[in-house]
Amino acid sequence: MDDKKLTSMVRLLDDPDEVIYRNVLSGILAYGEDAIPILEQYQHADIETFHRERIEKTIEEIYTRSIRSDLKTWLASKDKDIIYGAWLVNRLQFPKISLQTIDNEISAIANRIRNRLNVYLSGLQQIRIFNDLLYRTEMYRGDVRDITGPHHAFLLNVFTDKKGNDISMAVLYAAIAQKLNLPVKFVDFPRNLLLAFVDSRGSTKEYTEKDVVFYINPFNRGAIVTIADINSFLKLHKLKPQQSHYSPCDNRLIIRRLLNRLVESYEKLGNTDKILRIKRLLKILN
């Protein structure tokens, strides 16, 4: 990498001529994340506010392009690993966070739960032990006071605060279950995301409602949910029952739903820049 050339271009980011600025920006973006250290060096230097703002926007654009690229790779993968998908969303708020950091946190919780599980337990017994450890011992809970705020959409904040919204709690729950080889899948249920414990014996197929043994509400301390409960909820809220309300879904839908929730959150806060940034990711998922 030509550091002198990159440094020269960073210095020119404050050029008032729009054509020059666009050419300089294009040159810097071509370096990708390799340009970040020098950009950050100038970001914290004694420079004009206009210059600093352009540097900050350049850094954000580099990170956004990186996330978009990784999101496309994730989308093309066969299993669409939920931990990886959650890591991509976290990078919107914590651009330097590593996948290993997220994975280590989830693995640590899973390891503490694993010690209490064994192959002789039924699925329901395993989930009850899982719930007891996650919600009572680990003290995780749904954040009922701020379900629409952006803060708890990010797993790193969920780890720190021990609480999350309905989607991030479902992601946390499913990610831990994945580490424990428990057959827990997402259900794209309206308003409050659910999980399904499925009968996975000898099967790698796409699961349907017929494979569901029982449903789980991760936002409500892992409460077991029945089909009768689901039907009652839909009737109460005057929602027409759909197959998607009962069947396991693709992880892509969950990451899309998490990003849509962030858009809603930032719309309430009037943060247009973040909304536009997230919508660029949603275009890939839609």
KENU-690609 format. One record per residue (C-alpha): residue in three letters; residue number from 1; y, x, z. Coordinates in pm, 1 decimal. Example, Ala and Ser with C-alpha at 12.3 -4.5 7.8 and 13.67 -1.06 7.14 Angstrom:
2
('ALA'; 1; (-450.0; 1230.0; 780.0))
('SER'; 2; (-106.0; 1367.0; 714.0))
This chain:
286
('MET'; 1; (0.0; 0.0; 0.0))
('ASP'; 2; (346.1; 126.9; -95.2))
('ASP'; 3; (534.2; 90.7; 235.6))
('LYS'; 4; (862.3; 221.1; 94.2))
('LYS'; 5; (860.6; -33.7; -186.5))
('LEU'; 6; (770.6; -316.1; 51.3))
('THR'; 7; (1041.8; -208.8; 297.9))
('SER'; 8; (1298.0; -208.1; 16.9))
('MET'; 9; (1199.6; -560.4; -82.9))
('VAL'; 10; (1219.1; -684.9; 277.2))
('ARG'; 11; (1572.9; -547.3; 297.9))
('LEU'; 12; (1661.6; -744.0; -14.7))
('LEU'; 13; (1540.7; -1076.8; 121.7))
('ASP'; 14; (1897.1; -1162.7; 219.7))
('ASP'; 15; (2030.0; -1123.7; -134.2))
('PRO'; 16; (2252.7; -1426.5; -213.3))
('ASP'; 17; (2146.2; -1426.0; -578.3))
('GLU'; 18; (1866.5; -1684.2; -601.8))
('VAL'; 19; (1694.5; -1513.1; -896.3))
('ILE'; 20; (1683.0; -1178.4; -715.9))
('TYR'; 21; (1563.5; -1349.4; -398.2))
('ARG'; 22; (1280.4; -1528.2; -578.9))
('ASN'; 23; (1166.6; -1208.1; -748.5))
('VAL'; 24; (1175.2; -1016.2; -420.4))
('LEU'; 25; (987.9; -1295.0; -240.7))
('SER'; 26; (720.5; -1301.8; -508.7))
('GLY'; 27; (674.6; -926.9; -476.1))
('ILE'; 28; (636.1; -946.2; -98.3))
('LEU'; 29; (392.1; -1238.8; -115.1))
('ALA'; 30; (171.3; -1033.3; -345.9))
('TYR'; 31; (97.6; -801.9; -50.0))
('GLY'; 32; (-46.5; -1091.3; 148.2))
('GLU'; 33; (-99.3; -1035.6; 521.0))
('ASP'; 34; (-57.5; -659.5; 473.2))
('ALA'; 35; (316.4; -728.3; 455.6))
('ILE'; 36; (330.7; -890.4; 800.9))
('PRO'; 37; (381.9; -574.1; 1015.8))
('ILE'; 38; (687.7; -461.1; 820.8))
('LEU'; 39; (826.8; -814.3; 802.6))
('GLU'; 40; (789.0; -849.6; 1179.3))
('GLN'; 41; (953.8; -513.1; 1234.2))
('TYR'; 42; (1265.2; -636.1; 1052.0))
('GLN'; 43; (1239.6; -983.1; 1206.1))
('HIS'; 44; (1308.2; -832.9; 1548.9))
('ALA'; 45; (1572.1; -588.3; 1427.5))
('ASP'; 46; (1948.1; -633.8; 1454.7))
('ILE'; 47; (2002.4; -830.5; 1132.4))
('GLU'; 48; (2200.3; -1136.4; 1021.8))
('THR'; 49; (2060.7; -1480.1; 1110.0))
('PHE'; 50; (2027.7; -1572.0; 741.1))
('HIS'; 51; (1817.4; -1261.3; 675.6))
('ARG'; 52; (1598.4; -1328.7; 981.0))
('GLU'; 53; (1539.5; -1690.7; 875.0))
('ARG'; 54; (1425.4; -1580.7; 530.6))
('ILE'; 55; (1190.2; -1326.2; 684.9))
('GLU'; 56; (1045.3; -1594.0; 915.2))
('LYS'; 57; (990.2; -1828.8; 620.5))
('THR'; 58; (823.1; -1547.5; 427.2))
('ILE'; 59; (586.4; -1474.4; 715.7))
('GLU'; 60; (501.2; -1843.0; 746.2))
('GLU'; 61; (435.5; -1866.8; 371.6))
('ILE'; 62; (200.5; -1569.0; 382.8))
('TYR'; 63; (3.0; -1722.7; 668.2))
('THR'; 64; (-4.9; -2062.7; 496.9))
('ARG'; 65; (-142.0; -1912.3; 177.2))
('SER'; 66; (-406.0; -1728.3; 377.3))
('ILE'; 67; (-514.2; -2048.0; 554.9))
('ARG'; 68; (-524.1; -2236.9; 224.7))
('SER'; 69; (-745.1; -1969.2; 71.5))
('ASP'; 70; (-984.3; -1972.5; 367.9))
('LEU'; 71; (-983.9; -2352.7; 371.1))
('LYS'; 72; (-1095.5; -2359.6; 6.9))
('THR'; 73; (-1377.1; -2117.8; 90.9))
('TRP'; 74; (-1478.9; -2333.4; 389.3))
('LEU'; 75; (-1472.3; -2648.6; 178.2))
('ALA'; 76; (-1703.6; -2489.4; -77.6))
('SER'; 77; (-1954.2; -2383.9; 189.7))
('LYS'; 78; (-2270.4; -2585.6; 242.5))
('ASP'; 79; (-2248.3; -2658.3; 613.9))
('LYS'; 80; (-1867.3; -2655.3; 662.3))
('ASP'; 81; (-1901.8; -2506.8; 1010.0))
('ILE'; 82; (-1684.2; -2702.9; 1252.3))
('ILE'; 83; (-1590.8; -2396.8; 1459.0))
('TYR'; 84; (-1456.8; -2223.9; 1149.1))
('GLY'; 85; (-1272.5; -2540.4; 1046.8))
('ALA'; 86; (-1113.2; -2572.7; 1390.3))
('TRP'; 87; (-1012.0; -2206.8; 1375.1))
('LEU'; 88; (-825.4; -2272.3; 1049.6))
('VAL'; 89; (-627.5; -2553.9; 1212.4))
('ASN'; 90; (-549.8; -2334.0; 1514.1))
('ARG'; 91; (-399.2; -2071.0; 1284.9))
('LEU'; 92; (-117.6; -2313.1; 1201.6))
('GLN'; 93; (8.8; -2263.9; 1557.0))
('PHE'; 94; (-150.2; -1929.9; 1642.9))
('PRO'; 95; (-160.8; -1736.8; 1313.9))
('LYS'; 96; (-310.0; -1419.3; 1461.8))
('ILE'; 97; (-591.2; -1581.0; 1656.3))
('SER'; 98; (-932.7; -1454.6; 1550.7))
('LEU'; 99; (-1237.7; -1666.1; 1475.5))
('GLN'; 100; (-1419.6; -1459.7; 1737.3))
('THR'; 101; (-1176.4; -1573.2; 2007.9))
('ILE'; 102; (-1252.6; -1939.6; 1940.6))
('ASP'; 103; (-1623.7; -1873.8; 1903.1))
('ASN'; 104; (-1640.2; -1673.8; 2226.8))
('GLU'; 105; (-1479.0; -1953.3; 2428.4))
('ILE'; 106; (-1721.7; -2211.2; 2291.5))
('SER'; 107; (-2020.6; -1980.0; 2337.3))
('ALA'; 108; (-1925.9; -1914.8; 2700.5))
('ILE'; 109; (-1923.1; -2286.5; 2781.4))
('ALA'; 110; (-2247.1; -2339.9; 2588.3))
('ASN'; 111; (-2419.7; -2059.2; 2776.3))
('ARG'; 112; (-2330.6; -2211.9; 3110.7))
('ILE'; 113; (-2470.0; -2547.0; 2998.5))
('ARG'; 114; (-2781.8; -2394.2; 2840.5))
('ASN'; 115; (-2908.5; -2280.4; 3177.1))
('ARG'; 116; (-2950.8; -2643.9; 3282.4))
('LEU'; 117; (-3122.7; -2773.4; 2967.9))
('ASN'; 118; (-3487.3; -2752.8; 2864.2))
('VAL'; 119; (-3708.1; -2878.5; 2580.4))
('TYR'; 120; (-3887.7; -3129.3; 2802.9))
('LEU'; 121; (-3579.2; -3344.9; 2847.9))
('SER'; 122; (-3509.1; -3645.7; 2627.2))
('GLY'; 123; (-3195.0; -3651.4; 2415.9))
('LEU'; 124; (-3025.3; -3888.2; 2656.8))
('GLN'; 125; (-3117.2; -3670.2; 2955.9))
('GLN'; 126; (-2979.8; -3361.5; 2780.5))
('ILE'; 127; (-2652.1; -3534.9; 2701.9))
('ARG'; 128; (-2613.4; -3658.6; 3059.6))
('ILE'; 129; (-2653.7; -3303.0; 3189.4))
('PHE'; 130; (-2420.8; -3179.0; 2912.9))
('ASN'; 131; (-2159.4; -3436.4; 3017.4))
('ASP'; 132; (-2188.9; -3353.6; 3385.3))
('LEU'; 133; (-2127.5; -2985.2; 3321.7))
('LEU'; 134; (-1853.5; -3024.6; 3059.4))
('TYR'; 135; (-1649.5; -3288.9; 3239.7))
('ARG'; 136; (-1727.5; -3240.4; 3609.0))
('THR'; 137; (-1803.9; -2867.4; 3637.4))
('GLU'; 138; (-1591.7; -2729.6; 3350.3))
('MET'; 139; (-1333.6; -3005.7; 3421.5))
('TYR'; 140; (-1246.5; -3092.7; 3061.5))
('ARG'; 141; (-1093.0; -3435.4; 3001.5))
('GLY'; 142; (-916.1; -3650.0; 2747.1))
('ASP'; 143; (-537.3; -3634.2; 2760.4))
('VAL'; 144; (-457.0; -4005.8; 2790.1))
('ARG'; 145; (-86.3; -3942.5; 2852.9))
('ASP'; 146; (-13.0; -3760.9; 2527.8))
('ILE'; 147; (-280.2; -3852.6; 2275.2))
('THR'; 148; (-38.9; -3833.4; 1979.8))
('GLY'; 149; (136.0; -3506.6; 2068.7))
('PRO'; 150; (60.3; -3194.5; 1860.9))
('HIS'; 151; (-7.0; -2960.6; 2154.3))
('HIS'; 152; (-365.6; -3064.3; 2224.0))
('ALA'; 153; (-468.1; -3077.7; 1860.3))
('PHE'; 154; (-524.0; -2702.2; 1888.6))
('LEU'; 155; (-842.1; -2580.7; 2058.0))
('LEU'; 156; (-669.8; -2279.3; 2209.5))
('ASN'; 157; (-448.1; -2517.5; 2407.6))
('VAL'; 158; (-749.4; -2732.0; 2496.1))
('PHE'; 159; (-920.4; -2424.7; 2645.2))
('THR'; 160; (-610.4; -2339.7; 2847.2))
('ASP'; 161; (-522.5; -2690.2; 2971.8))
('LYS'; 162; (-880.5; -2823.8; 2995.6))
('LYS'; 163; (-780.1; -3138.9; 2808.5))
('GLY'; 164; (-739.0; -3261.5; 2452.6))
('ASN'; 165; (-683.7; -3563.6; 2230.8))
('ASP'; 166; (-973.3; -3772.4; 2099.6))
('ILE'; 167; (-1022.8; -3551.1; 1794.2))
('SER'; 168; (-997.6; -3210.1; 1959.8))
('MET'; 169; (-1228.2; -3323.7; 2242.4))
('ALA'; 170; (-1480.7; -3438.9; 1982.0))
('VAL'; 171; (-1452.0; -3104.6; 1800.6))
('LEU'; 172; (-1502.0; -2915.6; 2127.3))
('TYR'; 173; (-1800.7; -3131.4; 2222.4))
('ALA'; 174; (-1967.6; -3100.7; 1880.9))
('ALA'; 175; (-1903.6; -2725.6; 1863.1))
('ILE'; 176; (-2069.2; -2668.5; 2200.6))
('ALA'; 177; (-2359.3; -2895.0; 2101.6))
('GLN'; 178; (-2398.4; -2691.8; 1782.5))
('LYS'; 179; (-2438.2; -2374.9; 1989.7))
('LEU'; 180; (-2707.1; -2550.3; 2193.7))
('ASN'; 181; (-2888.1; -2681.9; 1883.9))
('LEU'; 182; (-2829.1; -3039.4; 1995.9))
('PRO'; 183; (-2820.2; -3279.9; 1697.2))
('VAL'; 184; (-2472.0; -3418.1; 1757.3))
('LYS'; 185; (-2273.6; -3533.3; 1452.2))
('PHE'; 186; (-1928.6; -3680.6; 1397.0))
('VAL'; 187; (-1867.3; -4047.8; 1325.2))
('ASP'; 188; (-1534.9; -4126.9; 1157.2))
('PHE'; 189; (-1463.2; -4419.6; 1387.0))
('PRO'; 190; (-1113.6; -4575.2; 1385.2))
('ARG'; 191; (-864.2; -4497.2; 1662.3))
('ASN'; 192; (-1109.7; -4307.9; 1883.1))
('LEU'; 193; (-1340.6; -4055.3; 1718.2))
('LEU'; 194; (-1706.9; -4090.6; 1817.5))
('LEU'; 195; (-2012.6; -3866.6; 1800.0))
('ALA'; 196; (-2372.1; -3957.4; 1723.1))
('PHE'; 197; (-2688.6; -3807.4; 1866.8))
('VAL'; 198; (-2932.6; -3820.4; 1574.7))
('ASP'; 199; (-3306.6; -3792.3; 1532.0))
('SER'; 200; (-3323.9; -3459.9; 1344.3))
('ARG'; 201; (-3697.5; -3395.9; 1357.7))
('GLY'; 202; (-3809.1; -3216.3; 1043.3))
('SER'; 203; (-3499.6; -3319.5; 852.2))
('THR'; 204; (-3214.0; -3141.0; 681.4))
('LYS'; 205; (-3100.9; -3452.0; 495.3))
('GLU'; 206; (-2769.4; -3629.4; 508.2))
('TYR'; 207; (-2789.2; -3849.8; 815.1))
('THR'; 208; (-2733.7; -4226.1; 807.6))
('GLU'; 209; (-2696.1; -4499.7; 1067.3))
('LYS'; 210; (-3077.3; -4530.0; 1081.2))
('ASP'; 211; (-3099.4; -4174.7; 1219.0))
('VAL'; 212; (-2861.6; -4241.7; 1509.6))
('VAL'; 213; (-3029.6; -4258.5; 1850.4))
('PHE'; 214; (-2707.9; -4333.8; 2040.3))
('TYR'; 215; (-2333.4; -4278.4; 2017.7))
('ILE'; 216; (-2107.3; -4068.4; 2242.8))
('ASN'; 217; (-1738.7; -4107.1; 2329.2))
('PRO'; 218; (-1619.2; -3749.6; 2401.7))
('PHE'; 219; (-1271.2; -3869.1; 2493.8))
('ASN'; 220; (-1416.9; -4085.6; 2772.4))
('ARG'; 221; (-1619.6; -3819.1; 2952.7))
('GLY'; 222; (-1907.6; -3842.5; 2705.2))
('ALA'; 223; (-1977.6; -4209.8; 2774.3))
('ILE'; 224; (-2279.5; -4347.8; 2589.2))
('VAL'; 225; (-2178.0; -4608.5; 2330.4))
('THR'; 226; (-2405.1; -4875.2; 2181.5))
('ILE'; 227; (-2382.1; -5059.7; 1851.0))
('ALA'; 228; (-2286.7; -5368.4; 2053.2))
('ASP'; 229; (-1994.1; -5170.0; 2199.0))
('ILE'; 230; (-1885.9; -5065.5; 1851.0))
('ASN'; 231; (-1905.5; -5421.9; 1719.5))
('SER'; 232; (-1705.7; -5552.4; 2016.1))
('PHE'; 233; (-1435.5; -5291.2; 1961.8))
('LEU'; 234; (-1405.5; -5374.0; 1591.8))
('LYS'; 235; (-1389.7; -5746.1; 1665.8))
('LEU'; 236; (-1129.4; -5697.3; 1939.8))
('HIS'; 237; (-903.8; -5497.6; 1707.9))
('LYS'; 238; (-973.6; -5724.4; 1409.2))
('LEU'; 239; (-1121.3; -5442.9; 1202.8))
('LYS'; 240; (-1375.9; -5515.0; 932.1))
('PRO'; 241; (-1702.7; -5327.6; 1000.9))
('GLN'; 242; (-1773.0; -5049.8; 751.1))
('GLN'; 243; (-2067.1; -4815.5; 704.9))
('SER'; 244; (-1845.8; -4523.8; 806.7))
('HIS'; 245; (-1805.8; -4678.9; 1152.9))
('TYR'; 246; (-2174.9; -4627.5; 1223.7))
('SER'; 247; (-2293.4; -4331.8; 1015.8))
('PRO'; 248; (-2251.9; -3955.1; 1069.5))
('CYS'; 249; (-1988.6; -3802.5; 845.8))
('ASP'; 250; (-1900.0; -3472.2; 683.9))
('ASN'; 251; (-1703.4; -3215.8; 887.9))
('ARG'; 252; (-1440.8; -3218.0; 612.5))
('LEU'; 253; (-1333.1; -3566.0; 721.0))
('ILE'; 254; (-1283.2; -3447.3; 1078.1))
('ILE'; 255; (-1060.5; -3153.9; 983.8))
('ARG'; 256; (-868.4; -3386.2; 751.5))
('ARG'; 257; (-830.8; -3635.9; 1034.4))
('LEU'; 258; (-709.2; -3363.4; 1270.1))
('LEU'; 259; (-450.0; -3250.4; 1016.3))
('ASN'; 260; (-337.9; -3609.6; 956.6))
('ARG'; 261; (-293.4; -3650.4; 1331.5))
('LEU'; 262; (-72.0; -3341.0; 1331.2))
('VAL'; 263; (136.6; -3489.9; 1049.0))
('GLU'; 264; (184.5; -3807.8; 1254.7))
('SER'; 265; (279.6; -3601.2; 1558.7))
('TYR'; 266; (536.0; -3392.5; 1372.9))
('GLU'; 267; (679.4; -3702.7; 1202.7))
('LYS'; 268; (763.6; -3838.0; 1548.2))
('LEU'; 269; (925.3; -3504.3; 1632.3))
('GLY'; 270; (1109.1; -3488.3; 1299.4))
('ASN'; 271; (963.5; -3146.8; 1211.8))
('THR'; 272; (975.5; -3162.1; 831.5))
('ASP'; 273; (878.1; -2798.3; 774.2))
('LYS'; 274; (551.3; -2833.4; 963.9))
('ILE'; 275; (474.1; -3164.4; 792.1))
('LEU'; 276; (515.3; -3013.0; 446.2))
('ARG'; 277; (305.7; -2713.4; 544.2))
('ILE'; 278; (17.1; -2928.3; 668.0))
('LYS'; 279; (33.6; -3156.4; 364.5))
('ARG'; 280; (-32.1; -2851.9; 146.4))
('LEU'; 281; (-362.4; -2813.3; 331.6))
('LEU'; 282; (-440.4; -3183.5; 309.8))
('LYS'; 283; (-412.9; -3170.5; -69.2))
('ILE'; 284; (-717.0; -2942.7; -67.8))
('LEU'; 285; (-917.0; -3182.2; 152.4))
('ASN'; 286; (-824.2; -3509.5; -17.1))
